[in-house]
Amino acid sequence: MALPSEVRRIKGERVNLRRFRLADEPTVWEGRSSAEPMALPTGPGRRSQLRKRLLASGRFVHGSLDLAIESNGRLIGDVQARMGAGQRLPPGVVELGVDLYDPDQRGKGYGAEAVALLTTWLLEHGIAERVQASTAVGNLPMRRVLDKLGFTFEGVMRGFMPVGAGREDFALYGVTKAEWRAPHRVAQSR
Ligand SMILES: CC(C)(COP(=O)(O)OP(=O)(O)OC[C@H]1O[C@@H](n2cnc3c(N)ncnc32)[C@H](O)[C@@H]1OP(=O)(O)O)[C@@H](O)C(=O)NCCC(=O)NCCS
């Protein structure tokens, strides 16, 4: 498996993925703090930890890669890729997460394009052989994103995620390198 590459910018048609800058911190913090528990069951975490993650953005650090989603030059959300033994994933398997901070920015195709761009980049750079994502069974927008990009629904992980006082069932989706038909061209990825 090739060593994970560094990302500066991945250009799409309507969104770009780019490294975070320290100036992004207040927007990311506010976005993560206001996320619904279903979208971010672990909560926003510590702010000092967030700063470290922003500084490490663009590289896999401890098996985790964070990138900003930008639309019309504005930071609107983030995508994450997780891999490796530290994330309890077999070699070649990468797990994605995505969050658009402002509900007004949702439902416009940005989330799907961001997931497509990152999936293409991971598969084309030999980092992933399989890309997977899971979400609460009731998170219909996320499930629709994965469906429309051609991820396969592989089943329900019952009682998977602690949320509040209970545990949520999570739907698991995956796509292999052989199956992936990139819906968006990655114009520039280094
Ligand atoms: C999930 C998320 C990233 C999707 O991004 P997005 O830009 O809104 O997604 P898109 O616009 O590409 O697609 C959303 C799809 O869901 C559909 N949808 C929206 N609300 C829906 C609902 N209540 N029921 C069914 N489908 C719904 C939309 O119609 C659209 O499908 P279409 O393109 O066939 O019309 C975004 O909504 C988000 O950030 N949500 C909060 C964070 C979150 O839940 N992240 C995932 C955690 S695993």
The ligand as an SDF file (V2000), in Angstrom:
LIG
                    3D

 48 50  0  0  0  0  0  0  0  0999 V2000
  -25.4430   14.6050    5.2150 C   0  0  0  0  0  0  0  0  0  0  0  0
  -24.9300   15.8060    4.4400 C   0  0  0  0  0  0  0  0  0  0  0  0
  -23.4140   15.8390    4.4460 C   0  0  0  0  0  0  0  0  0  0  0  0
  -25.3900   15.6680    2.9860 C   0  0  0  0  0  0  0  0  0  0  0  0
  -24.9070   16.7440    2.2350 O   0  0  0  0  0  0  0  0  0  0  0  0
  -25.8960   17.5540    1.2970 P   0  0  0  0  0  0  0  0  0  0  0  0
  -25.1280   18.5720    0.5350 O   0  0  0  0  0  0  0  0  0  0  0  0
  -27.0480   18.0180    2.0980 O   0  0  0  0  0  0  0  0  0  0  0  0
  -26.3220   16.3640    0.3150 O   0  0  0  0  0  0  0  0  0  0  0  0
  -26.8890   16.4520   -1.1560 P   0  0  0  0  0  0  0  0  0  0  0  0
  -27.5580   17.7450   -1.3880 O   0  0  0  0  0  0  0  0  0  0  0  0
  -25.7980   16.0470   -2.0760 O   0  0  0  0  0  0  0  0  0  0  0  0
  -27.9280   15.2500   -1.1450 O   0  0  0  0  0  0  0  0  0  0  0  0
  -28.8930   15.1150   -0.1210 C   0  0  0  0  0  0  0  0  0  0  0  0
  -29.9660   14.2050   -0.6400 C   0  0  0  0  0  0  0  0  0  0  0  0
  -30.7980   13.8290    0.4450 O   0  0  0  0  0  0  0  0  0  0  0  0
  -32.1330   14.1180    0.1230 C   0  0  0  0  0  0  0  0  0  0  0  0
  -32.8270   14.4150    1.3580 N   0  0  0  0  0  0  0  0  0  0  0  0
  -32.7160   15.5240    2.1280 C   0  0  0  0  0  0  0  0  0  0  0  0
  -33.5340   15.4130    3.1900 N   0  0  0  0  0  0  0  0  0  0  0  0
  -34.1360   14.2130    3.0960 C   0  0  0  0  0  0  0  0  0  0  0  0
  -35.0910   13.5240    3.8910 C   0  0  0  0  0  0  0  0  0  0  0  0
  -35.5670   14.0340    5.0230 N   0  0  0  0  0  0  0  0  0  0  0  0
  -35.5070   12.3070    3.4770 N   0  0  0  0  0  0  0  0  0  0  0  0
  -35.0260   11.7520    2.3470 C   0  0  0  0  0  0  0  0  0  0  0  0
  -34.1100   12.3690    1.5570 N   0  0  0  0  0  0  0  0  0  0  0  0
  -33.6900   13.5710    1.9290 C   0  0  0  0  0  0  0  0  0  0  0  0
  -32.0530   15.2820   -0.8310 C   0  0  0  0  0  0  0  0  0  0  0  0
  -33.2270   15.4070   -1.6050 O   0  0  0  0  0  0  0  0  0  0  0  0
  -30.8460   14.8570   -1.6730 C   0  0  0  0  0  0  0  0  0  0  0  0
  -31.1790   13.8470   -2.5980 O   0  0  0  0  0  0  0  0  0  0  0  0
  -31.3770   14.1750   -4.1700 P   0  0  0  0  0  0  0  0  0  0  0  0
  -30.0800   14.7330   -4.6570 O   0  0  0  0  0  0  0  0  0  0  0  0
  -31.7400   12.8700   -4.7620 O   0  0  0  0  0  0  0  0  0  0  0  0
  -32.4900   15.2020   -4.2380 O   0  0  0  0  0  0  0  0  0  0  0  0
  -25.4670   17.1430    5.0230 C   0  0  0  0  0  0  0  0  0  0  0  0
  -26.8410   17.1490    4.9290 O   0  0  0  0  0  0  0  0  0  0  0  0
  -24.9970   17.3970    6.4580 C   0  0  0  0  0  0  0  0  0  0  0  0
  -23.9270   17.9480    6.6660 O   0  0  0  0  0  0  0  0  0  0  0  0
  -25.8160   16.9760    7.4510 N   0  0  0  0  0  0  0  0  0  0  0  0
  -25.4410   17.1380    8.8510 C   0  0  0  0  0  0  0  0  0  0  0  0
  -24.1910   16.3310    9.2050 C   0  0  0  0  0  0  0  0  0  0  0  0
  -24.3620   14.8480    8.9170 C   0  0  0  0  0  0  0  0  0  0  0  0
  -25.4190   14.2710    9.1200 O   0  0  0  0  0  0  0  0  0  0  0  0
  -23.2690   14.2480    8.4360 N   0  0  0  0  0  0  0  0  0  0  0  0
  -23.2060   12.8270    8.1680 C   0  0  0  0  0  0  0  0  0  0  0  0
  -22.8130   12.1220    9.4340 C   0  0  0  0  0  0  0  0  0  0  0  0
  -22.4090   10.4400    9.1110 S   0  0  0  0  0  0  0  0  0  0  0  0
  1  2  1  0
  2  3  1  0
  2  4  1  0
  2 36  1  0
  4  5  1  0
  5  6  1  0
  6  7  2  0
  6  8  1  0
  6  9  1  0
  9 10  1  0
 10 11  2  0
 10 12  1  0
 10 13  1  0
 13 14  1  0
 14 15  1  0
 15 16  1  0
 15 30  1  0
 16 17  1  0
 17 18  1  0
 17 28  1  0
 18 19  1  0
 18 27  1  0
 19 20  2  0
 20 21  1  0
 21 22  1  0
 21 27  2  0
 22 23  1  0
 22 24  2  0
 24 25  1  0
 25 26  2  0
 26 27  1  0
 28 29  1  0
 28 30  1  0
 30 31  1  0
 31 32  1  0
 32 33  2  0
 32 34  1  0
 32 35  1  0
 36 37  1  0
 36 38  1  0
 38 39  2  0
 38 40  1  0
 40 41  1  0
 41 42  1  0
 42 43  1  0
 43 44  2  0
 43 45  1  0
 45 46  1  0
 46 47  1  0
 47 48  1  0
M  END
$$$$
